[in-house]
C-alpha cells in the first residue's frame, strides 16, 4: 500500500488520542476478550526516506483494562503483569521496512524486564494539518515476556491494534 506520509520531523505522541486495543481468547479458546491500554509517552521521528524513521513509546501497564474488574485485577497482579513492580511497557523501533505493498515497523517490546522483537504491520496513515494518525497491528506472544500462568485458560497470543495520533513538535 502506498502510504501518505507526513513531512519529515519529530512528532510527539498525543497520549490522550492514542492507545492499544487488543483481542485474545480465554477458557481454552471459547471466550473472546477485548481490552485496551494507554500510552504514557512517545515520539516518532519521520525520516526521509521512510526507512530512516524511528519510534519510541511507553505504555502505562496499570491502564490494562478488559472491563472485567476481577480479570483486570488478576492480570495486573504479580501472577501475570506485576504492574506494581513494572508499571510501564516500552517499545523501540529497530526499523521501518517495506515488503511488497505492505509497510512494517520492527522493534523491541519490553515487558516485565524481558524484551522480545515484535513487528507491527502498518494498516493506515492519515496526514493531518500538524501531524498524523497511524494504525498498525501486531501479535504479541505473552510467554516471551515471562507471562506464563493459566496456560489453556488464557491465550498465549494477543492481537494488538495500535493507534497513534502524533503532532509535530515545534
N, CA, C and O of each residue as an XYZ file, in Angstrom:
680
protein
N       0.851     -1.164      0.000
C       0.000      0.000      0.000
C       0.896      1.226      0.000
O       1.918      1.258      0.685
N       0.519      2.205     -0.750
C       1.242      3.466     -0.750
C       0.780      4.266      0.456
O      -0.414      4.506      0.633
N       1.729      4.672      1.279
C       1.389      5.414      2.480
C       1.427      6.909      2.215
O       2.317      7.405      1.524
N       0.461      7.619      2.764
C       0.523      9.080      2.805
C       1.464      9.393      3.954
O       1.267      8.917      5.071
N       2.473     10.183      3.686
C       3.472     10.440      4.715
C       3.457     11.886      5.162
O       3.344     12.794      4.339
N       3.569     12.104      6.467
C       3.722     13.469      6.961
C       5.132     13.953      6.619
O       6.006     13.140      6.317
N       5.359     15.250      6.662
C       6.705     15.760      6.396
C       7.708     15.212      7.406
O       7.344     14.926      8.547
N       8.961     15.066      6.999
C       9.979     14.630      7.955
C      10.020     15.558      9.166
O       9.794     16.762      9.047
N      10.309     14.988     10.317
C      10.397     15.765     11.540
C      10.125     14.916     12.755
O       9.887     13.713     12.650
N      10.160     15.552     13.911
C       9.911     14.869     15.174
C       8.487     15.154     15.618
O       8.069     16.310     15.695
N       7.747     14.097     15.908
C       6.349     14.177     16.303
C       6.179     13.600     17.698
O       6.734     12.547     18.014
N       5.421     14.279     18.520
C       5.124     13.803     19.870
C       3.801     13.045     19.834
O       2.821     13.515     19.256
N       3.783     11.871     20.457
C       2.553     11.086     20.529
C       1.587     11.759     21.494
O       1.940     12.062     22.634
N       0.370     11.987     21.025
C      -0.701     12.546     21.855
C      -1.299     11.382     22.641
O      -2.071     10.591     22.100
N      -0.938     11.283     23.920
C      -1.354     10.119     24.715
C      -2.865     10.062     24.934
O      -3.413      8.983     25.158
N      -3.537     11.197     24.873
C      -4.989     11.213     25.036
C      -5.738     10.723     23.815
O      -6.892     10.306     23.912
N      -5.078     10.772     22.654
C      -5.709     10.361     21.400
C      -5.137      9.052     20.861
O      -5.520      8.609     19.778
N      -4.237      8.441     21.595
C      -3.560      7.228     21.143
C      -3.843      6.091     22.114
O      -4.242      6.327     23.254
N      -3.639      4.863     21.665
C      -3.833      3.735     22.560
C      -3.664      2.408     21.854
O      -3.403      2.342     20.653
N      -3.819      1.355     22.633
C      -3.716     -0.006     22.125
C      -5.016     -0.723     22.454
O      -5.486     -0.694     23.591
N      -5.582     -1.362     21.453
C      -6.734     -2.242     21.651
C      -6.237     -3.654     21.370
O      -5.490     -3.877     20.417
N      -6.650     -4.598     22.196
C      -6.199     -5.969     21.968
C      -7.360     -6.941     22.028
O      -8.381     -6.699     22.673
N      -7.166     -8.045     21.335
C      -8.128     -9.146     21.317
C      -7.376    -10.425     21.610
O      -6.266    -10.641     21.123
N      -7.997    -11.268     22.413
C      -7.427    -12.571     22.728
C      -8.580    -13.495     23.100
O      -9.746    -13.123     22.969
N      -8.260    -14.678     23.557
C      -9.296    -15.619     23.975
C      -8.972    -16.153     25.364
O      -7.848    -16.025     25.850
N      -9.978    -16.754     25.994
C      -9.786    -17.425     27.276
C     -10.704    -18.643     27.296
O     -11.409    -18.916     26.324
N     -10.689    -19.359     28.391
C     -11.480    -20.599     28.510
C     -11.219    -21.548     27.352
O     -12.135    -21.980     26.653
N      -9.935    -21.859     27.168
C      -9.493    -22.811     26.145
C      -9.907    -22.371     24.745
O     -10.210    -23.207     23.893
N      -9.920    -21.055     24.504
C     -10.233    -20.513     23.188
C     -11.707    -20.291     22.925
O     -12.069    -19.841     21.837
N     -12.566    -20.589     23.879
C     -14.006    -20.465     23.656
C     -14.528    -19.054     23.869
O     -15.506    -18.659     23.234
N     -13.894    -18.287     24.750
C     -14.376    -16.939     25.058
C     -13.474    -15.879     24.454
O     -12.254    -16.041     24.404
N     -14.073    -14.809     24.004
C     -13.317    -13.678     23.443
C     -13.086    -12.628     24.529
O     -13.961    -12.375     25.358
N     -11.917    -12.030     24.513
C     -11.577    -10.961     25.447
C     -11.080     -9.784     24.626
O     -10.208     -9.931     23.770
N     -11.647     -8.604     24.899
C     -11.225     -7.365     24.261
C     -10.743     -6.438     25.363
O     -11.313     -6.408     26.454
N      -9.700     -5.690     25.077
C      -9.197     -4.778     26.093
C      -8.440     -3.617     25.500
O      -8.283     -3.499     24.285
N      -7.972     -2.756     26.396
C      -7.236     -1.564     25.982
C      -6.082     -1.282     26.935
O      -6.048     -1.769     28.065
N      -5.147     -0.490     26.451
C      -4.062      0.063     27.249
C      -3.780      1.455     26.717
O      -4.060      1.760     25.558
N      -3.216      2.304     27.586
C      -2.934      3.689     27.228
C      -1.432      3.949     27.133
O      -0.628      3.311     27.813
N      -1.080      4.893     26.279
C       0.293      5.372     26.200
C       0.550      6.330     27.349
O      -0.366      7.022     27.792
N       1.793      6.381     27.843
C       2.168      7.405     28.804
C       3.114      8.426     28.171
O       3.226      9.548     28.663
N       3.799      8.048     27.078
C       4.656      8.988     26.351
C       5.113      8.351     25.052
O       4.928      7.154     24.832
N       5.712      9.163     24.196
C       6.277      8.613     22.973
C       6.554      9.661     21.930
O       6.025     10.771     21.978
N       7.399      9.288     20.979
C       7.707     10.175     19.866
C       7.996      9.352     18.618
O       8.383      8.185     18.684
N       7.793     10.003     17.485
C       8.060      9.395     16.180
C       8.936     10.365     15.407
O       8.628     11.552     15.299
N      10.015      9.852     14.880
C      10.877     10.645     14.008
C      10.606     10.159     12.589
O      10.982      9.042     12.232
N       9.955     10.991     11.780
C       9.683     10.633     10.384
C      10.903     11.036      9.580
O      11.271     12.210      9.524
N      11.526     10.044      8.960
C      12.749     10.285      8.204
C      12.497     10.320      6.713
O      11.412      9.994      6.234
N      13.507     10.716      6.010
C      13.478     10.710      4.556
C      14.722      9.980      4.105
O      15.818     10.528      4.223
N      14.603      8.758      3.592
C      13.381      8.026      3.267
C      12.714      7.460      4.527
O      13.251      7.560      5.630
N      11.547      6.871      4.338
C      10.768      6.351      5.462
C      11.552      5.313      6.267
O      11.367      5.210      7.479
N      12.409      4.558      5.624
C      13.205      3.544      6.318
C      14.094      4.156      7.402
O      14.543      3.451      8.306
N      14.349      5.455      7.316
C      15.193      6.144      8.297
C      14.379      6.637      9.495
O      14.920      7.326     10.359
N      13.115      6.302      9.561
C      12.240      6.741     10.651
C      12.479      5.912     11.905
O      13.065      4.831     11.853
N      12.006      6.449     13.047
C      12.105      5.698     14.299
C      10.911      6.040     15.183
O      10.261      7.072     15.017
N      10.649      5.148     16.117
C       9.528      5.311     17.040
C       9.940      4.794     18.402
O      10.565      3.739     18.511
N       9.590      5.535     19.442
C       9.812      5.086     20.819
C       8.560      5.440     21.601
O       8.085      6.574     21.543
N       8.029      4.476     22.329
C       6.788      4.719     23.065
C       6.790      3.948     24.374
O       7.402      2.887     24.497
N       6.081      4.518     25.355
C       5.908      3.877     26.652
C       4.421      3.726     26.913
O       3.642      4.664     26.736
N       4.040      2.524     27.340
C       2.652      2.241     27.699
C       2.527      2.156     29.214
O       3.448      1.723     29.905
N       1.384      2.573     29.710
C       1.076      2.513     31.132
C       0.480      1.137     31.429
O      -0.682      0.885     31.111
N       1.262      0.252     32.032
C       0.789     -1.116     32.320
C      -0.440     -1.103     33.218
O      -1.301     -1.975     33.108
N      -0.523     -0.120     34.103
C      -1.658     -0.069     35.029
C      -2.959      0.317     34.344
O      -4.029      0.218     34.946
N      -2.880      0.761     33.078
C      -4.091      1.116     32.336
C      -4.752     -0.092     31.685
O      -5.805      0.048     31.063
N      -4.158     -1.275     31.814
C      -4.721     -2.501     31.240
C      -6.173     -2.646     31.683
O      -6.468     -2.624     32.878
N      -7.075     -2.794     30.718
C      -8.492     -2.924     31.058
C      -9.209     -3.826     30.065
O      -9.047     -3.706     28.850
N     -10.007     -4.735     30.619
C     -10.895     -5.566     29.805
C     -12.347     -5.331     30.195
O     -13.244     -6.035     29.731
N     -12.573     -4.337     31.050
C     -13.903     -4.013     31.585
C     -14.467     -5.144     32.444
O     -15.680     -5.263     32.614
N     -13.573     -5.966     32.977
C     -13.953     -7.019     33.916
C     -13.029     -6.843     35.126
O     -11.861     -7.229     35.080
N     -13.548     -6.269     36.188
C     -12.738     -5.887     37.343
C     -11.933     -7.049     37.913
O     -10.747     -6.889     38.203
N     -12.547     -8.203     38.077
C     -11.836     -9.353     38.651
C     -10.697     -9.803     37.736
O      -9.592    -10.067     38.210
N     -10.957     -9.891     36.437
C      -9.916    -10.315     35.493
C      -8.797     -9.278     35.458
O      -7.621     -9.639     35.482
N      -9.148     -7.996     35.402
C      -8.128     -6.945     35.338
C      -7.240     -6.966     36.578
O      -6.023     -6.818     36.473
N      -7.838     -7.147     37.743
C      -7.064     -7.221     38.984
C      -6.097     -8.409     38.935
O      -4.945     -8.290     39.350
N      -6.562     -9.542     38.432
C      -5.707    -10.727     38.322
C      -4.559    -10.497     37.342
O      -3.419    -10.863     37.629
N      -4.849     -9.892     36.188
C      -3.811     -9.667     35.178
C      -2.776     -8.664     35.663
O      -1.593     -8.807     35.355
N      -3.191     -7.660     36.409
C      -2.255     -6.661     36.924
C      -1.435     -7.163     38.105
O      -0.444     -6.536     38.479
N      -1.837     -8.284     38.695
C      -1.163     -8.842     39.873
C       0.203     -9.427     39.517
O       0.523     -9.583     38.339
N       1.014     -9.752     40.537
C       2.315    -10.375     40.289
C       2.224    -11.694     39.510
O       3.203    -12.110     38.890
N       1.085    -12.337     39.535
C       0.920    -13.604     38.814
C       1.075    -13.435     37.299
O       1.539    -14.342     36.607
N       0.675    -12.247     36.790
C       0.763    -12.013     35.346
C       1.679    -10.822     35.033
O       2.877    -11.021     34.832
N       1.157     -9.605     34.986
C       1.941     -8.436     34.570
C       2.754     -7.790     35.684
O       3.732     -7.097     35.407
N       2.375     -8.001     36.919
C       3.063     -7.395     38.055
C       3.238     -5.888     37.840
O       4.346     -5.356     37.905
N       2.103     -5.215     37.580
C       2.115     -3.790     37.248
C       2.640     -2.915     38.379
O       3.125     -1.814     38.118
N       2.558     -3.366     39.614
C       3.106     -2.576     40.723
C       4.630     -2.488     40.617
O       5.208     -1.433     40.880
N       5.271     -3.570     40.239
C       6.733     -3.576     40.103
C       7.177     -3.103     38.726
O       8.247     -2.508     38.593
N       6.364     -3.360     37.691
C       6.699     -2.996     36.311
C       5.567     -2.149     35.734
O       4.758     -2.654     34.956
N       5.498     -0.868     36.103
C       4.345     -0.046     35.729
C       4.305      0.417     34.275
O       3.319      1.014     33.844
N       5.369      0.148     33.515
C       5.360      0.564     32.106
C       5.868     -0.556     31.206
O       6.619     -1.434     31.631
N       5.437     -0.497     29.952
C       5.977     -1.306     28.865
C       6.664     -0.311     27.934
O       6.262      0.851     27.874
N       7.678     -0.741     27.218
C       8.360      0.152     26.280
C       8.485     -0.516     24.922
O       8.704     -1.724     24.831
N       8.345      0.277     23.872
C       8.573     -0.195     22.508
C       9.553      0.758     21.850
O       9.376      1.976     21.890
N      10.589      0.193     21.243
C      11.569      0.987     20.490
C      11.749      0.336     19.130
O      12.073     -0.847     19.032
N      11.536      1.122     18.081
C      11.658      0.563     16.737
C      13.115      0.285     16.407
O      14.030      0.944     16.901
N      13.297     -0.713     15.556
C      14.625     -1.011     15.037
C      14.672     -0.784     13.533
O      15.735     -0.875     12.920
N      13.518     -0.487     12.938
C      13.490     -0.197     11.511
C      12.087     -0.206     10.939
O      11.183     -0.860     11.458
N      11.933      0.531      9.867
C      10.714      0.516      9.064
C      11.083     -0.185      7.771
O      12.139      0.087      7.198
N      10.227     -1.084      7.302
C      10.570     -1.818      6.083
C       9.331     -2.039      5.236
O       8.204     -2.079      5.728
N       9.583     -2.181      3.942
C       8.513     -2.448      3.003
C       8.712     -3.838      2.432
O       9.811     -4.193      2.005
N       7.629     -4.635      2.426
C       7.624     -5.957      1.815
C       6.445     -5.970      0.845
O       5.296     -6.133      1.256
N       6.735     -5.797     -0.438
C       5.664     -5.669     -1.417
C       4.904     -4.383     -1.147
O       5.514     -3.327     -0.980
N       3.581     -4.460     -1.102
C       2.805     -3.242     -0.858
C       2.668     -2.885      0.629
O       2.079     -1.859      0.970
N       3.208     -3.726      1.504
C       3.000     -3.576      2.946
C       4.215     -2.964      3.631
O       5.354     -3.339      3.356
N       3.952     -2.011      4.534
C       4.990     -1.438      5.372
C       4.864     -1.986      6.783
O       3.757     -2.202      7.275
N       5.993     -2.210      7.430
C       6.012     -2.699      8.806
C       6.996     -1.893      9.640
O       7.942     -1.292      9.131
N       6.735     -1.907     10.944
C       7.653     -1.331     11.919
C       8.171     -2.493     12.746
O       7.402     -3.166     13.433
N       9.460     -2.728     12.684
C      10.079     -3.748     13.520
C      10.588     -3.067     14.782
O      11.023     -1.916     14.744
N      10.531     -3.782     15.892
C      11.035     -3.187     17.111
C      11.099     -4.180     18.241
O      10.803     -5.364     18.078
N      11.491     -3.675     19.385
C      11.611     -4.484     20.588
C      10.616     -3.981     21.613
O      10.575     -2.793     21.935
N       9.813     -4.908     22.122
C       8.871     -4.616     23.184
C       9.468     -5.135     24.481
O       9.949     -6.266     24.544
N       9.435     -4.300     25.517
C       9.935     -4.694     26.829
C       8.772     -4.717     27.811
O       8.071     -3.721     27.992
N       8.581     -5.870     28.440
C       7.503     -6.093     29.404
C       8.090     -6.871     30.581
O       8.741     -7.896     30.380
N       7.869     -6.403     31.783
C       8.330     -7.100     32.994
C       9.820     -7.397     32.982
O      10.242     -8.439     33.483
N      10.624     -6.505     32.421
C      12.060     -6.704     32.402
C      12.545     -7.637     31.310
O      13.746     -7.887     31.210
N      11.654     -8.156     30.494
C      12.024     -9.029     29.375
C      11.761     -8.292     28.066
O      10.799     -7.531     27.956
N      12.612     -8.519     27.086
C      12.473     -7.861     25.793
C      12.395     -8.901     24.683
O      13.077     -9.925     24.730
N      11.559     -8.633     23.685
C      11.424     -9.535     22.546
C      11.063     -8.713     21.312
O      10.416     -7.671     21.416
N      11.491     -9.196     20.138
C      11.133     -8.480     18.912
C       9.645     -8.660     18.598
O       9.087     -9.748     18.746
N       9.019     -7.558     18.160
C       7.618     -7.599     17.749
C       7.462     -6.711     16.518
O       7.716     -5.509     16.593
N       7.048     -7.283     15.381
C       6.774     -6.453     14.209
C       5.304     -6.012     14.198
O       4.419     -6.752     14.630
N       5.066     -4.807     13.702
C       3.717     -4.287     13.531
C       3.530     -3.909     12.064
O       4.346     -3.186     11.494
N       2.459     -4.399     11.465
C       2.138     -4.053     10.088
C       1.321     -2.767     10.090
O       0.305     -2.667     10.778
N       1.773     -1.784      9.315
C       1.077     -0.501      9.247
C      -0.173     -0.676      8.395
O      -0.099     -1.066      7.230
N      -1.315     -0.380      8.994
C      -2.605     -0.517      8.308
C      -2.992      0.764      7.588
O      -3.501      0.722      6.469
N      -2.747      1.919      8.240
C      -3.129      3.191      7.627
C      -2.338      4.332      8.238
O      -1.874      4.251      9.375
N      -2.195      5.393      7.464
C      -1.615      6.646      7.931
C      -2.458      7.761      7.324
O      -2.648      7.815      6.109
N      -2.957      8.639      8.168
C      -3.721      9.798      7.721
C      -2.932     11.034      8.122
O      -2.651     11.247      9.302
N      -2.579     11.843      7.140
C      -1.832     13.067      7.406
C      -2.817     14.156      7.813
O      -3.818     14.394      7.137
N      -2.514     14.811      8.928
C      -3.327     15.911      9.443
C      -2.566     17.219      9.257
O      -1.419     17.218      8.810
N      -3.203     18.324      9.600
C      -2.575     19.629      9.384
C      -1.208     19.739     10.063
O      -0.250     20.201      9.444
N      -1.107     19.324     11.314
C       0.160     19.447     12.044
C       0.610     18.109     12.602
O       1.278     18.059     13.635
N       0.250     17.023     11.929
C       0.641     15.712     12.432
C       0.064     14.592     11.603
O      -0.163     14.734     10.402
N      -0.168     13.483     12.258
C      -0.720     12.323     11.562
C      -1.381     11.384     12.559
O      -1.175     11.482     13.769
N      -2.179     10.474     12.018
C      -2.783      9.387     12.784
C      -2.435      8.107     12.026
O      -2.656      8.008     10.819
N      -1.886      7.127     12.754
C      -1.480      5.865     12.140
C      -2.038      4.693     12.938
O      -2.202      4.764     14.156
N      -2.322      3.624     12.221
C      -2.804      2.394     12.843
C      -1.925      1.245     12.367
O      -1.615      1.140     11.180
N      -1.528      0.388     13.298
C      -0.704     -0.777     12.977
C      -1.161     -1.949     13.830
O      -1.701     -1.767     14.922
N      -0.938     -3.159     13.316
C      -1.370     -4.372     14.009
C      -0.204     -5.345     14.154
O       0.600     -5.522     13.238
N      -0.132     -5.972     15.327
C       0.886     -6.981     15.574
C       0.374     -8.029     16.538
O      -0.654     -7.840     17.189
N       1.090     -9.129     16.625
C       0.721    -10.222     17.522
C       1.817    -10.364     18.572
O       3.003    -10.468     18.258
N       1.377    -10.364     19.831
C       2.308    -10.486     20.949
C       2.120    -11.850     21.602
O       1.000    -12.254     21.915
N       3.222    -12.547     21.801
C       3.232    -13.835     22.497
C       3.633    -13.552     23.943
O       4.796    -13.261     24.223
N       2.675    -13.638     24.856
C       2.921    -13.260     26.250
C       4.013    -14.103     26.907
O       4.673    -13.635     27.835
N       4.213    -15.338     26.441
C       5.210    -16.203     27.067
C       6.633    -15.691     26.826
O       7.542    -16.022     27.587
N       6.836    -14.886     25.777
C       8.162    -14.321     25.515
C       8.566    -13.297     26.586
O       9.728    -12.898     26.667
N       7.595    -12.881     27.402
C       7.849    -11.890     28.441
C       7.693    -12.492     29.837
O       7.585    -11.764     30.824
N       7.684    -13.816     29.914
C       7.597    -14.484     31.198
C       6.191    -14.530     31.781
O       6.020    -14.886     32.947
N       5.197    -14.182     31.000
C       3.803    -14.232     31.450
C       3.269    -15.594     31.013
O       2.739    -15.746     29.912
N       3.420    -16.584     31.899
C       3.155    -17.973     31.516
C       2.043    -18.646     32.305
O       1.718    -19.803     32.038
N       1.458    -17.958     33.259
C       0.413    -18.569     34.096
C      -0.869    -18.794     33.295
O      -1.096    -18.160     32.265
N      -1.694    -19.706     33.788
C      -3.024    -20.001     33.237
C      -2.974    -20.514     31.803
O      -3.793    -20.125     30.969
N      -2.010    -21.388     31.519
C      -1.941    -21.986     30.187
C      -3.268    -22.679     29.891
O      -3.804    -23.410     30.724
N      -3.778    -22.439     28.712
C      -5.068    -23.012     28.317
C      -6.225    -22.111     28.698
O      -7.118    -21.861     27.889
N      -6.210    -21.627     29.919
C      -7.287    -20.726     30.353
C      -7.164    -19.359     29.695
O      -8.170    -18.749     29.332
N      -5.946    -18.878     29.540
C      -5.692    -17.578     28.905
C      -4.832    -17.824     27.672
O      -3.825    -18.528     27.738
N      -5.229    -17.248     26.563
C      -4.499    -17.443     25.318
C      -3.055    -16.974     25.443
O      -2.741    -16.061     26.206
N      -2.211    -17.604     24.696
C      -0.794    -17.256     24.675
C      -0.559    -15.969     23.873
O       0.370    -15.215     24.163
N      -1.396    -15.724     22.871
C      -1.178    -14.598     21.956
C      -2.286    -13.550     22.045
O      -3.457    -13.866     22.257
N      -1.879    -12.308     21.877
C      -2.804    -11.181     21.825
C      -2.590    -10.466     20.496
O      -1.456    -10.168     20.122
N      -3.667    -10.195     19.792
C      -3.592     -9.381     18.586
C      -3.816     -7.940     19.006
O      -4.864     -7.596     19.551
N      -2.828     -7.103     18.749
C      -2.869     -5.712     19.210
C      -2.984     -4.752     18.032
O      -2.238     -4.847     17.058
N      -3.923     -3.838     18.141
C      -4.060     -2.759     17.166
C      -3.665     -1.471     17.869
O      -4.296     -1.050     18.839
N      -2.612     -0.858     17.361
C      -2.064      0.355     17.942
C      -2.526      1.545     17.101
O      -2.375      1.556     15.879
N      -3.083      2.531     17.767
C      -3.451      3.781     17.101
C      -2.616      4.894     17.716
O      -2.619      5.103     18.929
N      -1.908      5.593     16.856
C      -1.061      6.698     17.304
C      -1.511      7.978     16.625
O      -1.585      8.050     15.398
N      -1.806      8.972     17.420
C      -2.001     10.337     16.922
C      -0.774     11.112     17.378
O      -0.429     11.098     18.559
N      -0.118     11.784     16.447
C       1.114     12.490     16.781
C       1.105     13.879     16.151
O       0.587     14.084     15.053
N       1.692     14.821     16.878
C       1.741     16.210     16.438
C       3.174     16.672     16.334
O       4.011     16.348     17.176
N       3.449     17.435     15.288
C       4.790     17.946     15.040
C       5.245     18.793     16.223
O       4.541     19.703     16.662
N       6.438     18.477     16.732
C       6.988     19.283     17.818
C       7.490     20.595     17.248
O       8.087     20.631     16.171
N       7.245     21.670     17.975
C       7.680     22.975     17.458
C       9.047     23.358     17.940
O       9.548     24.426     17.590
